[in-house]
Amino acid sequence: MSGAARVLADAHIYDHAHVSYDATVFSYARVYGHAKVCGSACIYSHAKIYNYAVINGRAKIYGKVYGNARVGGSCEVYGSVYGNATINTKSKAKLVPKNYEVYENNNVVKIIDKTE
């Protein structure tokens, strides 16, 4: 950890994960693998950030971000973002609802509703 980063209320940072700047990891969230959380991003609740995922900007994560996925800007993730998907202020989707998954396949970002 570096900068003014904070880890609160039973949150866990382990393996080679890195949390820096003004990022905050809250209540039971987990950041592990080679994941990076930077900027003023907030990781909430039981969220999981792992593999080589990168979270930055003012992103708010409540779900899962993994693989080589990147989430930044002021985006919010309640569902899952994985693979090589990138979600940021230039993306069509800046909000990933709870039962949705976002991933990249053949350079096309796919958004799937898992409630069906």
Secondary structure as GFF3:
##gff-version 3
##sequence-region A 1 116
A	DSSP	beta_strand	6	7	.	.	.	ID=ss1
A	DSSP	beta_strand	12	13	.	.	.	ID=ss2
A	DSSP	beta_strand	18	19	.	.	.	ID=ss3
A	DSSP	beta_strand	24	25	.	.	.	ID=ss4
A	DSSP	beta_strand	30	31	.	.	.	ID=ss5
A	DSSP	beta_strand	36	37	.	.	.	ID=ss6
A	DSSP	beta_strand	42	43	.	.	.	ID=ss7
A	DSSP	beta_strand	48	49	.	.	.	ID=ss8
A	DSSP	beta_strand	54	55	.	.	.	ID=ss9
A	DSSP	beta_strand	60	61	.	.	.	ID=ss10
A	DSSP	beta_strand	64	65	.	.	.	ID=ss11
A	DSSP	beta_strand	70	71	.	.	.	ID=ss12
A	DSSP	beta_strand	76	77	.	.	.	ID=ss13
A	DSSP	beta_strand	80	82	.	.	.	ID=ss14
A	DSSP	beta_strand	86	87	.	.	.	ID=ss15
A	DSSP	beta_strand	95	96	.	.	.	ID=ss16
A	DSSP	beta_strand	100	105	.	.	.	ID=ss17
A	DSSP	beta_strand	108	113	.	.	.	ID=ss18
###
